[in-house]
Amino acid sequence: MSECPKCQGRMEEGFILDVGYGTRTPSRWYAGTPVSSIWTGTKIRGVRNLPVVSLRCQRCGFLENYAKG
Ligand SMILES: [Zn+2]
């Protein structure tokens, strides 16, 4: 278990949830800058992406995100 870079507290593993219309999906990291789409909001087809793991400090609440490939 890692240590908080702000206060040296204990970091707890979690994830950020995206809530849509009837969907709940853990956030993912996408390479590059977002490109708008009139159909889906943002184009993601063919874009390299990874699941985001978010660590939270149990003392100060600091969040640290990782997208490991
Ligand atoms: Zn902390």
PDB file of the backbone (N, CA, C, O) and the ligand in Angstrom, with CONECT records:
HET     ZN  A 101       1
ATOM      1  N   MET A   1       0.851  -1.201   0.000  1.00  0.00           N
ATOM      2  CA  MET A   1       0.000   0.000   0.000  1.00  0.00           C
ATOM      3  C   MET A   1       0.882   1.244   0.000  1.00  0.00           C
ATOM      4  O   MET A   1       1.863   1.313   0.741  1.00  0.00           O
ATOM      5  N   SER A   2       0.536   2.226  -0.830  1.00  0.00           N
ATOM      6  CA  SER A   2       1.399   3.400  -0.953  1.00  0.00           C
ATOM      7  C   SER A   2       1.039   4.484   0.069  1.00  0.00           C
ATOM      8  O   SER A   2       0.047   4.392   0.793  1.00  0.00           O
ATOM      9  N   GLU A   3       1.888   5.508   0.092  1.00  0.00           N
ATOM     10  CA  GLU A   3       1.786   6.573   1.079  1.00  0.00           C
ATOM     11  C   GLU A   3       1.397   7.879   0.393  1.00  0.00           C
ATOM     12  O   GLU A   3       1.836   8.137  -0.727  1.00  0.00           O
ATOM     13  N   CYS A   4       0.585   8.702   1.042  1.00  0.00           N
ATOM     14  CA  CYS A   4       0.143   9.984   0.481  1.00  0.00           C
ATOM     15  C   CYS A   4       1.330  10.932   0.306  1.00  0.00           C
ATOM     16  O   CYS A   4       2.099  11.133   1.247  1.00  0.00           O
ATOM     17  N   PRO A   5       1.494  11.533  -0.917  1.00  0.00           N
ATOM     18  CA  PRO A   5       2.607  12.468  -1.138  1.00  0.00           C
ATOM     19  C   PRO A   5       2.401  13.799  -0.414  1.00  0.00           C
ATOM     20  O   PRO A   5       3.344  14.582  -0.297  1.00  0.00           O
ATOM     21  N   LYS A   6       1.190  14.070   0.072  1.00  0.00           N
ATOM     22  CA  LYS A   6       0.898  15.336   0.760  1.00  0.00           C
ATOM     23  C   LYS A   6       1.091  15.235   2.274  1.00  0.00           C
ATOM     24  O   LYS A   6       1.672  16.122   2.900  1.00  0.00           O
ATOM     25  N   CYS A   7       0.588  14.125   2.855  1.00  0.00           N
ATOM     26  CA  CYS A   7       0.597  14.053   4.326  1.00  0.00           C
ATOM     27  C   CYS A   7       1.123  12.723   4.860  1.00  0.00           C
ATOM     28  O   CYS A   7       1.107  12.495   6.070  1.00  0.00           O
ATOM     29  N   GLN A   8       1.589  11.841   3.971  1.00  0.00           N
ATOM     30  CA  GLN A   8       2.125  10.527   4.350  1.00  0.00           C
ATOM     31  C   GLN A   8       1.067   9.609   4.967  1.00  0.00           C
ATOM     32  O   GLN A   8       1.398   8.638   5.648  1.00  0.00           O
ATOM     33  N   GLY A   9      -0.214   9.929   4.721  1.00  0.00           N
ATOM     34  CA  GLY A   9      -1.296   9.048   5.178  1.00  0.00           C
ATOM     35  C   GLY A   9      -1.373   7.791   4.324  1.00  0.00           C
ATOM     36  O   GLY A   9      -0.625   7.648   3.357  1.00  0.00           O
ATOM     37  N   ARG A  10      -2.268   6.886   4.674  1.00  0.00           N
ATOM     38  CA  ARG A  10      -2.410   5.619   3.964  1.00  0.00           C
ATOM     39  C   ARG A  10      -3.325   5.789   2.746  1.00  0.00           C
ATOM     40  O   ARG A  10      -4.411   6.355   2.866  1.00  0.00           O
ATOM     41  N   MET A  11      -2.886   5.295   1.553  1.00  0.00           N
ATOM     42  CA  MET A  11      -3.671   5.415   0.326  1.00  0.00           C
ATOM     43  C   MET A  11      -4.531   4.170   0.128  1.00  0.00           C
ATOM     44  O   MET A  11      -4.044   3.042   0.211  1.00  0.00           O
ATOM     45  N   GLU A  12      -5.818   4.396  -0.135  1.00  0.00           N
ATOM     46  CA  GLU A  12      -6.780   3.315  -0.326  1.00  0.00           C
ATOM     47  C   GLU A  12      -7.161   3.243  -1.809  1.00  0.00           C
ATOM     48  O   GLU A  12      -7.471   4.271  -2.412  1.00  0.00           O
ATOM     49  N   GLU A  13      -7.142   2.033  -2.411  1.00  0.00           N
ATOM     50  CA  GLU A  13      -7.466   1.893  -3.830  1.00  0.00           C
ATOM     51  C   GLU A  13      -8.961   1.992  -4.074  1.00  0.00           C
ATOM     52  O   GLU A  13      -9.758   1.463  -3.300  1.00  0.00           O
ATOM     53  N   GLY A  14      -9.349   2.684  -5.172  1.00  0.00           N
ATOM     54  CA  GLY A  14     -10.751   2.790  -5.575  1.00  0.00           C
ATOM     55  C   GLY A  14     -10.829   3.115  -7.052  1.00  0.00           C
ATOM     56  O   GLY A  14      -9.852   2.942  -7.780  1.00  0.00           O
ATOM     57  N   PHE A  15     -11.978   3.583  -7.500  1.00  0.00           N
ATOM     58  CA  PHE A  15     -12.142   3.981  -8.902  1.00  0.00           C
ATOM     59  C   PHE A  15     -13.163   5.098  -8.998  1.00  0.00           C
ATOM     60  O   PHE A  15     -13.984   5.279  -8.099  1.00  0.00           O
ATOM     61  N   ILE A  16     -13.109   5.863 -10.114  1.00  0.00           N
ATOM     62  CA  ILE A  16     -14.053   6.943 -10.374  1.00  0.00           C
ATOM     63  C   ILE A  16     -15.135   6.396 -11.297  1.00  0.00           C
ATOM     64  O   ILE A  16     -14.835   5.805 -12.334  1.00  0.00           O
ATOM     65  N   LEU A  17     -16.398   6.599 -10.912  1.00  0.00           N
ATOM     66  CA  LEU A  17     -17.501   6.056 -11.696  1.00  0.00           C
ATOM     67  C   LEU A  17     -18.152   7.144 -12.549  1.00  0.00           C
ATOM     68  O   LEU A  17     -18.487   8.215 -12.044  1.00  0.00           O
ATOM     69  N   ASP A  18     -18.333   6.867 -13.851  1.00  0.00           N
ATOM     70  CA  ASP A  18     -19.084   7.756 -14.739  1.00  0.00           C
ATOM     71  C   ASP A  18     -20.526   7.274 -14.775  1.00  0.00           C
ATOM     72  O   ASP A  18     -20.789   6.114 -15.093  1.00  0.00           O
ATOM     73  N   VAL A  19     -21.463   8.164 -14.448  1.00  0.00           N
ATOM     74  CA  VAL A  19     -22.879   7.799 -14.452  1.00  0.00           C
ATOM     75  C   VAL A  19     -23.546   8.442 -15.662  1.00  0.00           C
ATOM     76  O   VAL A  19     -23.526   9.664 -15.810  1.00  0.00           O
ATOM     77  N   GLY A  20     -24.147   7.604 -16.543  1.00  0.00           N
ATOM     78  CA  GLY A  20     -24.848   8.107 -17.717  1.00  0.00           C
ATOM     79  C   GLY A  20     -26.326   7.766 -17.630  1.00  0.00           C
ATOM     80  O   GLY A  20     -26.837   7.503 -16.542  1.00  0.00           O
ATOM     81  N   TYR A  21     -27.013   7.768 -18.754  1.00  0.00           N
ATOM     82  CA  TYR A  21     -28.434   7.413 -18.773  1.00  0.00           C
ATOM     83  C   TYR A  21     -28.563   5.905 -18.621  1.00  0.00           C
ATOM     84  O   TYR A  21     -28.420   5.170 -19.598  1.00  0.00           O
ATOM     85  N   GLY A  22     -28.828   5.442 -17.416  1.00  0.00           N
ATOM     86  CA  GLY A  22     -28.990   4.018 -17.164  1.00  0.00           C
ATOM     87  C   GLY A  22     -27.691   3.233 -17.177  1.00  0.00           C
ATOM     88  O   GLY A  22     -27.718   2.003 -17.221  1.00  0.00           O
ATOM     89  N   THR A  23     -26.556   3.914 -17.140  1.00  0.00           N
ATOM     90  CA  THR A  23     -25.271   3.206 -17.147  1.00  0.00           C
ATOM     91  C   THR A  23     -24.381   3.700 -16.016  1.00  0.00           C
ATOM     92  O   THR A  23     -24.447   4.865 -15.624  1.00  0.00           O
ATOM     93  N   ARG A  24     -23.562   2.819 -15.504  1.00  0.00           N
ATOM     94  CA  ARG A  24     -22.530   3.177 -14.532  1.00  0.00           C
ATOM     95  C   ARG A  24     -21.254   2.507 -15.007  1.00  0.00           C
ATOM     96  O   ARG A  24     -21.174   1.279 -15.055  1.00  0.00           O
ATOM     97  N   THR A  25     -20.254   3.309 -15.357  1.00  0.00           N
ATOM     98  CA  THR A  25     -19.038   2.773 -15.964  1.00  0.00           C
ATOM     99  C   THR A  25     -17.796   3.357 -15.286  1.00  0.00           C
ATOM    100  O   THR A  25     -17.689   4.576 -15.152  1.00  0.00           O
ATOM    101  N   PRO A  26     -16.859   2.508 -14.856  1.00  0.00           N
ATOM    102  CA  PRO A  26     -15.614   3.046 -14.309  1.00  0.00           C
ATOM    103  C   PRO A  26     -14.892   3.895 -15.351  1.00  0.00           C
ATOM    104  O   PRO A  26     -14.863   3.539 -16.528  1.00  0.00           O
ATOM    105  N   SER A  27     -14.308   5.017 -14.925  1.00  0.00           N
ATOM    106  CA  SER A  27     -13.613   5.927 -15.837  1.00  0.00           C
ATOM    107  C   SER A  27     -12.417   5.260 -16.492  1.00  0.00           C
ATOM    108  O   SER A  27     -11.779   4.384 -15.908  1.00  0.00           O
ATOM    109  N   ARG A  28     -12.119   5.688 -17.721  1.00  0.00           N
ATOM    110  CA  ARG A  28     -10.965   5.205 -18.460  1.00  0.00           C
ATOM    111  C   ARG A  28     -10.157   6.398 -18.941  1.00  0.00           C
ATOM    112  O   ARG A  28     -10.696   7.481 -19.168  1.00  0.00           O
ATOM    113  N   TRP A  29      -8.847   6.180 -19.094  1.00  0.00           N
ATOM    114  CA  TRP A  29      -7.947   7.198 -19.627  1.00  0.00           C
ATOM    115  C   TRP A  29      -7.835   6.999 -21.132  1.00  0.00           C
ATOM    116  O   TRP A  29      -7.707   5.867 -21.600  1.00  0.00           O
ATOM    117  N   TYR A  30      -7.883   8.114 -21.910  1.00  0.00           N
ATOM    118  CA  TYR A  30      -7.739   8.053 -23.371  1.00  0.00           C
ATOM    119  C   TYR A  30      -6.560   8.901 -23.804  1.00  0.00           C
ATOM    120  O   TYR A  30      -6.372  10.008 -23.298  1.00  0.00           O
ATOM    121  N   ALA A  31      -5.761   8.394 -24.739  1.00  0.00           N
ATOM    122  CA  ALA A  31      -4.598   9.124 -25.254  1.00  0.00           C
ATOM    123  C   ALA A  31      -5.042  10.323 -26.087  1.00  0.00           C
ATOM    124  O   ALA A  31      -6.067  10.262 -26.767  1.00  0.00           O
ATOM    125  N   GLY A  32      -4.279  11.406 -26.037  1.00  0.00           N
ATOM    126  CA  GLY A  32      -4.501  12.565 -26.899  1.00  0.00           C
ATOM    127  C   GLY A  32      -5.529  13.534 -26.339  1.00  0.00           C
ATOM    128  O   GLY A  32      -5.870  13.489 -25.157  1.00  0.00           O
ATOM    129  N   THR A  33      -6.022  14.424 -27.224  1.00  0.00           N
ATOM    130  CA  THR A  33      -7.022  15.422 -26.830  1.00  0.00           C
ATOM    131  C   THR A  33      -8.392  14.973 -27.314  1.00  0.00           C
ATOM    132  O   THR A  33      -8.483  14.287 -28.332  1.00  0.00           O
ATOM    133  N   PRO A  34      -9.481  15.349 -26.600  1.00  0.00           N
ATOM    134  CA  PRO A  34     -10.819  14.891 -26.990  1.00  0.00           C
ATOM    135  C   PRO A  34     -11.281  15.512 -28.310  1.00  0.00           C
ATOM    136  O   PRO A  34     -11.064  16.698 -28.555  1.00  0.00           O
ATOM    137  N   VAL A  35     -11.917  14.703 -29.153  1.00  0.00           N
ATOM    138  CA  VAL A  35     -12.471  15.165 -30.422  1.00  0.00           C
ATOM    139  C   VAL A  35     -13.990  15.019 -30.342  1.00  0.00           C
ATOM    140  O   VAL A  35     -14.504  13.934 -30.072  1.00  0.00           O
ATOM    141  N   SER A  36     -14.704  16.127 -30.582  1.00  0.00           N
ATOM    142  CA  SER A  36     -16.161  16.118 -30.461  1.00  0.00           C
ATOM    143  C   SER A  36     -16.826  15.283 -31.551  1.00  0.00           C
ATOM    144  O   SER A  36     -16.336  15.194 -32.676  1.00  0.00           O
ATOM    145  N   SER A  37     -17.958  14.670 -31.187  1.00  0.00           N
ATOM    146  CA  SER A  37     -18.779  13.927 -32.130  1.00  0.00           C
ATOM    147  C   SER A  37     -20.232  14.328 -31.910  1.00  0.00           C
ATOM    148  O   SER A  37     -20.694  14.386 -30.771  1.00  0.00           O
ATOM    149  N   ILE A  38     -20.957  14.606 -32.997  1.00  0.00           N
ATOM    150  CA  ILE A  38     -22.365  14.979 -32.826  1.00  0.00           C
ATOM    151  C   ILE A  38     -23.200  13.766 -32.437  1.00  0.00           C
ATOM    152  O   ILE A  38     -24.314  13.921 -31.935  1.00  0.00           O
ATOM    153  N   TRP A  39     -22.674  12.549 -32.662  1.00  0.00           N
ATOM    154  CA  TRP A  39     -23.425  11.335 -32.361  1.00  0.00           C
ATOM    155  C   TRP A  39     -23.238  10.863 -30.931  1.00  0.00           C
ATOM    156  O   TRP A  39     -24.209  10.517 -30.259  1.00  0.00           O
ATOM    157  N   THR A  40     -21.992  10.844 -30.457  1.00  0.00           N
ATOM    158  CA  THR A  40     -21.708  10.259 -29.145  1.00  0.00           C
ATOM    159  C   THR A  40     -21.155  11.253 -28.135  1.00  0.00           C
ATOM    160  O   THR A  40     -20.929  10.882 -26.983  1.00  0.00           O
ATOM    161  N   GLY A  41     -20.927  12.513 -28.531  1.00  0.00           N
ATOM    162  CA  GLY A  41     -20.345  13.494 -27.622  1.00  0.00           C
ATOM    163  C   GLY A  41     -18.848  13.599 -27.794  1.00  0.00           C
ATOM    164  O   GLY A  41     -18.308  14.695 -27.951  1.00  0.00           O
ATOM    165  N   THR A  42     -18.168  12.449 -27.765  1.00  0.00           N
ATOM    166  CA  THR A  42     -16.708  12.415 -27.947  1.00  0.00           C
ATOM    167  C   THR A  42     -16.325  11.183 -28.746  1.00  0.00           C
ATOM    168  O   THR A  42     -16.779  10.076 -28.457  1.00  0.00           O
ATOM    169  N   LYS A  43     -15.474  11.386 -29.765  1.00  0.00           N
ATOM    170  CA  LYS A  43     -15.004  10.246 -30.566  1.00  0.00           C
ATOM    171  C   LYS A  43     -13.984   9.439 -29.778  1.00  0.00           C
ATOM    172  O   LYS A  43     -13.024  10.003 -29.254  1.00  0.00           O
ATOM    173  N   ILE A  44     -14.179   8.115 -29.685  1.00  0.00           N
ATOM    174  CA  ILE A  44     -13.212   7.274 -28.968  1.00  0.00           C
ATOM    175  C   ILE A  44     -12.776   6.063 -29.784  1.00  0.00           C
ATOM    176  O   ILE A  44     -11.909   5.303 -29.352  1.00  0.00           O
ATOM    177  N   ARG A  45     -13.379   5.876 -30.976  1.00  0.00           N
ATOM    178  CA  ARG A  45     -13.051   4.705 -31.777  1.00  0.00           C
ATOM    179  C   ARG A  45     -11.569   4.691 -32.157  1.00  0.00           C
ATOM    180  O   ARG A  45     -11.061   5.652 -32.734  1.00  0.00           O
ATOM    181  N   GLY A  46     -10.890   3.611 -31.833  1.00  0.00           N
ATOM    182  CA  GLY A  46      -9.492   3.448 -32.198  1.00  0.00           C
ATOM    183  C   GLY A  46      -8.518   4.185 -31.299  1.00  0.00           C
ATOM    184  O   GLY A  46      -7.309   4.132 -31.525  1.00  0.00           O
ATOM    185  N   VAL A  47      -9.032   4.884 -30.267  1.00  0.00           N
ATOM    186  CA  VAL A  47      -8.140   5.636 -29.381  1.00  0.00           C
ATOM    187  C   VAL A  47      -7.647   4.709 -28.266  1.00  0.00           C
ATOM    188  O   VAL A  47      -8.441   4.040 -27.604  1.00  0.00           O
ATOM    189  N   ARG A  48      -6.319   4.680 -28.068  1.00  0.00           N
ATOM    190  CA  ARG A  48      -5.727   3.856 -27.015  1.00  0.00           C
ATOM    191  C   ARG A  48      -6.288   4.299 -25.663  1.00  0.00           C
ATOM    192  O   ARG A  48      -6.293   5.491 -25.355  1.00  0.00           O
ATOM    193  N   ASN A  49      -6.764   3.334 -24.846  1.00  0.00           N
ATOM    194  CA  ASN A  49      -7.339   3.698 -23.551  1.00  0.00           C
ATOM    195  C   ASN A  49      -7.085   2.632 -22.501  1.00  0.00           C
ATOM    196  O   ASN A  49      -6.861   1.464 -22.819  1.00  0.00           O
ATOM    197  N   LEU A  50      -7.123   3.055 -21.243  1.00  0.00           N
ATOM    198  CA  LEU A  50      -6.798   2.182 -20.115  1.00  0.00           C
ATOM    199  C   LEU A  50      -7.743   2.484 -18.945  1.00  0.00           C
ATOM    200  O   LEU A  50      -8.207   3.615 -18.802  1.00  0.00           O
ATOM    201  N   PRO A  51      -8.027   1.482 -18.113  1.00  0.00           N
ATOM    202  CA  PRO A  51      -8.846   1.753 -16.935  1.00  0.00           C
ATOM    203  C   PRO A  51      -8.084   2.622 -15.930  1.00  0.00           C
ATOM    204  O   PRO A  51      -6.870   2.489 -15.779  1.00  0.00           O
ATOM    205  N   VAL A  52      -8.805   3.504 -15.251  1.00  0.00           N
ATOM    206  CA  VAL A  52      -8.203   4.397 -14.270  1.00  0.00           C
ATOM    207  C   VAL A  52      -8.389   3.826 -12.867  1.00  0.00           C
ATOM    208  O   VAL A  52      -9.505   3.515 -12.451  1.00  0.00           O
ATOM    209  N   VAL A  53      -7.282   3.694 -12.150  1.00  0.00           N
ATOM    210  CA  VAL A  53      -7.319   3.328 -10.732  1.00  0.00           C
ATOM    211  C   VAL A  53      -7.038   4.590  -9.941  1.00  0.00           C
ATOM    212  O   VAL A  53      -6.072   5.299 -10.225  1.00  0.00           O
ATOM    213  N   SER A  54      -7.867   4.878  -8.959  1.00  0.00           N
ATOM    214  CA  SER A  54      -7.721   6.090  -8.170  1.00  0.00           C
ATOM    215  C   SER A  54      -7.402   5.722  -6.724  1.00  0.00           C
ATOM    216  O   SER A  54      -8.150   4.986  -6.080  1.00  0.00           O
ATOM    217  N   LEU A  55      -6.282   6.243  -6.222  1.00  0.00           N
ATOM    218  CA  LEU A  55      -5.928   6.015  -4.827  1.00  0.00           C
ATOM    219  C   LEU A  55      -6.358   7.235  -4.015  1.00  0.00           C
ATOM    220  O   LEU A  55      -6.143   8.372  -4.435  1.00  0.00           O
ATOM    221  N   ARG A  56      -6.964   6.999  -2.853  1.00  0.00           N
ATOM    222  CA  ARG A  56      -7.438   8.083  -1.990  1.00  0.00           C
ATOM    223  C   ARG A  56      -6.757   8.016  -0.634  1.00  0.00           C
ATOM    224  O   ARG A  56      -6.689   6.963   0.000  1.00  0.00           O
ATOM    225  N   CYS A  57      -6.250   9.182  -0.201  1.00  0.00           N
ATOM    226  CA  CYS A  57      -5.621   9.239   1.124  1.00  0.00           C
ATOM    227  C   CYS A  57      -6.708   9.178   2.189  1.00  0.00           C
ATOM    228  O   CYS A  57      -7.669   9.947   2.155  1.00  0.00           O
ATOM    229  N   GLN A  58      -6.547   8.258   3.134  1.00  0.00           N
ATOM    230  CA  GLN A  58      -7.546   8.098   4.192  1.00  0.00           C
ATOM    231  C   GLN A  58      -7.450   9.208   5.233  1.00  0.00           C
ATOM    232  O   GLN A  58      -8.343   9.347   6.069  1.00  0.00           O
ATOM    233  N   ARG A  59      -6.372  10.006   5.195  1.00  0.00           N
ATOM    234  CA  ARG A  59      -6.214  11.092   6.173  1.00  0.00           C
ATOM    235  C   ARG A  59      -6.690  12.427   5.606  1.00  0.00           C
ATOM    236  O   ARG A  59      -7.503  13.104   6.235  1.00  0.00           O
ATOM    237  N   CYS A  60      -6.179  12.831   4.389  1.00  0.00           N
ATOM    238  CA  CYS A  60      -6.491  14.177   3.864  1.00  0.00           C
ATOM    239  C   CYS A  60      -7.400  14.156   2.639  1.00  0.00           C
ATOM    240  O   CYS A  60      -7.867  15.211   2.211  1.00  0.00           O
ATOM    241  N   GLY A  61      -7.664  12.978   2.061  1.00  0.00           N
ATOM    242  CA  GLY A  61      -8.588  12.889   0.934  1.00  0.00           C
ATOM    243  C   GLY A  61      -7.948  13.112  -0.421  1.00  0.00           C
ATOM    244  O   GLY A  61      -8.649  13.083  -1.433  1.00  0.00           O
ATOM    245  N   PHE A  62      -6.633  13.336  -0.479  1.00  0.00           N
ATOM    246  CA  PHE A  62      -5.944  13.548  -1.752  1.00  0.00           C
ATOM    247  C   PHE A  62      -6.163  12.346  -2.677  1.00  0.00           C
ATOM    248  O   PHE A  62      -6.088  11.196  -2.243  1.00  0.00           O
ATOM    249  N   LEU A  63      -6.442  12.632  -3.983  1.00  0.00           N
ATOM    250  CA  LEU A  63      -6.637  11.567  -4.968  1.00  0.00           C
ATOM    251  C   LEU A  63      -5.443  11.508  -5.910  1.00  0.00           C
ATOM    252  O   LEU A  63      -4.926  12.538  -6.342  1.00  0.00           O
ATOM    253  N   GLU A  64      -5.010  10.283  -6.225  1.00  0.00           N
ATOM    254  CA  GLU A  64      -3.897  10.050  -7.140  1.00  0.00           C
ATOM    255  C   GLU A  64      -4.363   8.989  -8.130  1.00  0.00           C
ATOM    256  O   GLU A  64      -4.693   7.868  -7.743  1.00  0.00           O
ATOM    257  N   ASN A  65      -4.386   9.356  -9.425  1.00  0.00           N
ATOM    258  CA  ASN A  65      -4.920   8.442 -10.443  1.00  0.00           C
ATOM    259  C   ASN A  65      -3.810   7.739 -11.224  1.00  0.00           C
ATOM    260  O   ASN A  65      -2.768   8.329 -11.507  1.00  0.00           O
ATOM    261  N   TYR A  66      -4.048   6.475 -11.565  1.00  0.00           N
ATOM    262  CA  TYR A  66      -3.113   5.684 -12.356  1.00  0.00           C
ATOM    263  C   TYR A  66      -3.866   5.004 -13.488  1.00  0.00           C
ATOM    264  O   TYR A  66      -4.993   4.543 -13.307  1.00  0.00           O
ATOM    265  N   ALA A  67      -3.228   4.943 -14.670  1.00  0.00           N
ATOM    266  CA  ALA A  67      -3.759   4.193 -15.812  1.00  0.00           C
ATOM    267  C   ALA A  67      -2.637   3.287 -16.281  1.00  0.00           C
ATOM    268  O   ALA A  67      -1.875   3.644 -17.180  1.00  0.00           O
ATOM    269  N   LYS A  68      -2.536   2.124 -15.679  1.00  0.00           N
ATOM    270  CA  LYS A  68      -1.428   1.215 -15.981  1.00  0.00           C
ATOM    271  C   LYS A  68      -1.722   0.390 -17.217  1.00  0.00           C
ATOM    272  O   LYS A  68      -2.815  -0.156 -17.370  1.00  0.00           O
ATOM    273  N   GLY A  69      -0.724   0.303 -18.109  1.00  0.00           N
ATOM    274  CA  GLY A  69      -0.906  -0.432 -19.356  1.00  0.00           C
ATOM    275  C   GLY A  69      -0.364  -1.836 -19.284  1.00  0.00           C
ATOM    276  O   GLY A  69      -0.444  -2.579 -20.262  1.00  0.00           O
TER     277      GLY A  69
HETATM  278 ZN    ZN A 101      -2.923  12.730   2.601  1.00  0.00          ZN2+
END
